[in-house]
Each structure stands twice: as C-alpha cells, then as structure tokens.
C-alpha cells in the first residue's frame, strides 16, 4: 500500500530563506571590508610609519653615524638652541660651543623644525652667522606648539656632510 505524504504547508510570509541568509552574510562582510578599507587608507595617508626618511639607508650607515657621534662627544661640542621674541618677530637663536665654552666655528648651520603630528608642516631653516659662534633666523608663519629642532652643522668643510648634530624641543608661543 502506498504511503501517503502530507502536502507541505506553504512557508509563512516573511520567513528566512537560504538566499536571505546569504545576502545578510555578504552584506555584513562587505560592509566590514569597506569600513576597514577606509580605516586602512586613512592610517596610511596620515602616518606612513617611518620617522626617518630612507630608514633602510640610515641603518646601513649606522656605523658611520656612531663614529660621527664619538668624534662630537670627544671634542665636547655643544649647542644652545632657543627662541627669542614672540609672534611674527620671533627668531631662532643658536650658539655653538666647545667643551671650554669658546665659540665653535661652523661653515654652514641649518635647523630642521619638525612638527610632532604633521610632517607636512616641517621646515628647514638656514641660519645666518651673527658672530662668536652664534647664528640666527627669523621664524614667521610658524604654528604655536611644541616643535623639535634638529640642528646640523658643517664644522670641517674638507669633509663631506655634517660633523655636528644636536636636537632640542622648543615651545613656540
């Protein structure tokens, strides 16, 4: 005798079917990919991850950097870096000294002012000699805040590059 199979009841209106679950799944993960892509793009464009340009090459030249620092320490060279004045009339003042506080002669002196949050605001300032180991440059259009001044000086014009380096945090009013 044949078995009677009852007829399937029609699915209630608004029930969840397989393709609905697939659309929810694809939509959820698609949304997550878009949001993560926006976060990734924002992170990469605002901070590239390197504090030093060409960090690989800086790593290769690390032994030369250590030798330069040893010479600087051996000679006892030092720098006094500061800001005088306020507002549009402010000036960056640098004084280079030896261990015995006598002026240190330098061929060229430059300072890179680094903004702590935005590398696009960084600027290189060429200093003009005033005399007696002192150098100065006018600072106009510089945003208020804490900046890092990285000084490089060419002490011996017979050698390539710079021989003296100093760094100081400055508060710009």
C-alpha positions, 0 to 999 in steps of 0.5 A: 500500500502506498504511503501517503505524504502530507502536502507541505504547508506553504512557508509563512510570509516573511520567513528566512530563506537560504538566499536571505541568509546569504545576502545578510552574510555578504552584506555584513562582510562587505560592509566590514571590508569597506569600513576597514578599507577606509580605516586602512587608507586613512592610517596610511595617508596620515602616518606612513610609519617611518620617522626617518626618511630612507630608514633602510639607508640610515641603518646601513650607515649606522656605523658611520653615524656612531663614529660621527657621534664619538668624534662630537662627544670627544671634542665636547661640542655643544649647542644652545638652541632657543627662541627669542621674541614672540609672534611674527618677530620671533627668531631662532637663536643658536650658539655653538660651543666647545667643551671650554665654552669658546665659540665653535666655528661652523661653515654652514648651520641649518635647523630642521623644525619638525612638527610632532603630528604633521610632517607636512608642516616641517621646515628647514631653516638656514641660519645666518652667522651673527658672530662668536659662534652664534647664528640666527633666523627669523621664524614667521608663519610658524604654528604655536606648539611644541616643535623639535629642532634638529640642528646640523652643522658643517664644522670641517668643510674638507669633509663631506656632510655634517660633523655636528648634530644636536636636537632640542624641543622648543615651545613656540608661543 
